[in-house]
Amino acid sequence: MLEHSGLNCENAPYEFAQAYQMKRVPKINYDDRYSGSGCYDIGGEEYLSFGNRMEYVMLSKYWN
C-alpha cells in the first residue's frame, strides 16, 4: 500500500491518476503477454510503474 494515498494493486488505474494528479491514466496490459506500462511522474522526483494485470505497483524515487 502506498502511504500517501492508501492505494494498492486492487485499485483501478484511474484511481491512481486521480489521487496523484497524474497527467494521464496508466495503461495496463490485461492479456497474457507482458508489456511494461512505463513510468508515471507523480511529483517530487517520484514515479509509479505498474505490472502486467496490476500484479504490482512500484514506487521509484530518483535522487540528483
N, C-alpha and C positions, 0 to 999 in steps of 0.2 A: 504494500500500500504506500502511496506517495503521501507524505505527511501534510503537505500544503493543501491538497485537495481531498484526500481520503479516497481517491480513485484507485482502481486496480484492474486486473485483466478481465474482470467480469463486466466492466463498464463499456459502453459503446464509444467508438472513436469521436463522435460529435460531442460527447460529454467532456472529453479531454480538451477539445477545441474551445468549448465554452469556458471551462474552468481556468484555462491558461491563456485566454485571449489569443489563440493561435490564428494566424492569417489564413490557414487552410485546414480543412478536416483531414486527418490522416486516412490514407487509402490502405485498407487492409486486404490482404490476399486470403480468400476463404476456400480456394480449391486446394488440391493435393500438392501442387508444386510450391517450392519455397521461392519467395520473392521478397526481398527487403523493401521496406516502405520508405527508407531514408530516415534522415534525422529532422526533427521539427523543433525549431527555435522557440523556447518558452521564456527567454529573457535571462539576464544575469549570467550569461555565458553557460546556460544550461540547455540541454537538448533532450528530447524524448525520441525513442525509437521503439517500434512495435514488431513483435514476432508474427510469423505466419499464423493466421486464425486467432490472433490476440493471445498466443501462448505465453508471451511475456511482454512487459513494458520495461524499458531500460532508460534510466536517467543518467546522462553523462554531463560532466562539468569539465570545461576546458579552461585551463589556467594560462595566463600570459606570463 
